[in-house]
């Protein structure tokens, strides 16, 4: 588009110039051939026309660049300037182009959000350059070069939305020491390959010495997890899985470390010859389980730090994945640690198979190249898996492992000629960062996949690594904690540590918050993490408390409190306000305290949640000068009675106390048991609430109430309760009144017989009345019956019967009853 526009612009300029020439010039121009290109056309023009054209094109390009810059500035201003921005930290988090002005007199009366904008814009508005907070991106190399990887330690400073790039050099050496560990599937189907390995091992050792300065080998075996349904759990099958075929097999196992890495090929040969096959039930094996143990158990395997680590996995079946373990009821995720006990994997039946991502991480951490020598039938399955495992080579294993030697040598050459890096970020921080890697290969090409092939010994690969930060930590620290990134060249025993310092807070330049002139202060950007933490601690009332009580922002070690429509928030740590505490009488803290952190700090002499409780007990004094009449406590200026029977403003009322004789029985019992002695009486007076006095004749006392106390000896004592509040309240008679048991029995018997006689008499009278009433009703019913049965057609005859009712106690007066029964024909009764 730009070239087309330029071409048309040039031709228009040429047409204008041509129109101003003489006819001779036009004729001459018409006779010349038409230019076939822009360059030819320009060279055919006079020099003056070419200069004008070039100047016009240059002005046009400058205009486009200016417009683009203005548009970028306007976009940046829109992103930075916002009424929602209320602090320096919020401003810096909006983008790398945003800056903050902390000059106190900057734009007086304007919204605080006007302090946020691009650095150039703030300078135009009048903010001094020394008052502009605009953290820059920094990259520092803190270590010297090494033999293979340079540098080893890098420190960078990032702010939200920014990115930083650095170069990592990886040099391939000519000859490395090599540790090769055979990890062999010893299930029954691998019998032929295992036999072949007994002869191939020595040959492979000789071939590898051509490419390595020091070659060593080790050996381990695996089958599957020794639990159902992976194996037959019949007791006979556990000890010998091949018992059905008259073959003695070894028990199934997850992983057995047989031989540590050694240069003694005789020991290796003997170990191979001693190996026997095993068996399991399902098709997949536990290869990934064994690989992870072989990778992380470095001391047991004998991996040398300076050597290249080759893990050769020989199998003819796929491997179980992590979720397959749930078939056996195993739900504990693998922890990625070494669990070898007596050279056997002890957690095979307790932990799940590792995930592919977990296995890849452990292989990379321990600088291990993986070589899969698999059966041709399973090649496709492993081909889909190795893409997720860095530094992995996949080869087809021919029958009886006839090509094993060439496979391992070719794999080593290929793995050594490929140089790539993997960048790892802490899991908890990975979502806040992004990484881009491009490799500059020795042949001059640039690979965006971060890997170079066909790298020869002594050649160097340069990796351009860009790290960007999306946002600050959620907790909003002043300058976020240091985040570590690890750059690991695949298969190398050296790595690069990248320390990311997060510029998530405001250092306020070289001055404290909102100073008019810069002053030396501890609030400086170069203090490091320790200084930043010290500044943050200065904004906490306690070391473990919230920053500025959660109601403000920490700026240069001091709190800037939030604004609230409910009232004012203030205090060194924004812990005070005038609206969030309890109210008393319509006033915060009752007007007798200060609201701090949602609680009332009461003035001297006041207490309570709302400072409405006077600590003085003057309002609880009764008429006699005692507090609550001696029957309660003064709480919050009011009496709270000890006994619920007491009431009144001073606990002076007790309607049930003066009428209750039983309430004084314990006191009287004490005096009676002590024998009314003076010394013993003093002891009882300590436990009695009333004052006690002894009298001989209690009947002389007039005012008050008389009571009885019954002792265990069937005697009772009389005592008198005096209603007056002064003087003795109880007067106890010294003389007991006892009643014999025989007297009580006679009284009881007399009352019982009298009650019985009266009851019988009443029953007799009631019975007689009921009989008299029944006789009267009988006579009336018989007369009604005679009248209703009279008939003019015949004269009924009567018969007379005499019924005598006798009573045992009235024999001399018989009672006779005459009943007349008329005789009627049967036809009248039953028609």
Protein Blocks (a to p, Z undefined) as FASTA:
>chain_A
ZZmmmmmmmmmmmmmmmmmpcfklmmmmmmpccdfbfklmmmmpcfklmmmmmmmmmmmm
mmmmmmmmmmmmmmmmmmmncckbcbfklmmmnojkbccdfbfkgoghiafklmgccfkl
mmmnopafklpccdddddddfbdcdfkbccfbdcddddehiacdddddddddfbdcdddd
ddddfbfklmmmmmmmmmmmmmmmmmmmmmpcbdcddddddfbdcbdfkbccbfklmmmm
mlmnopacddddfbdcfbdcdfblklmmmmmmmpccdddfblbdcklmmmmmmmmmmmln
opafkbccddddddfbdcddfklmmmnopabdcehiacdeehiafklmmpccddfklmmm
mmmmnopacdddddfklmmmmmmmmmmmghiacddddehhlmmmmmmmmmmmmmmmpccd
dddddfklmmmpccddddddfkopacfkopaehiaehiacddddddddfbdcfklpabdc
ddddddddehiabdcdddddddfbceklaacehifbdcddfbdfklojmlmmmmmmmmpf
bfklcehhlpacceehiacddddfkbccedjkopaccklbcceehiahhlpacceehiac
ddehiacjkopacfbfklmpcfkopahhhpacceehiacdfblkbgcjkopacfklmmmm
klmmmmmmmmmmnoopaklmmmmmmmpcbdcdddfblmlpmgdcddddddfkopacdddd
dfbfghjfbdcdfbdcdddfklmmmmmmmmmmmmmmmmmmmmmmmmmmmmmmmmmmmmmm
mmmmmmmmgcfkbccdddddddddddfklmmlccddddddddddfklmmZZ
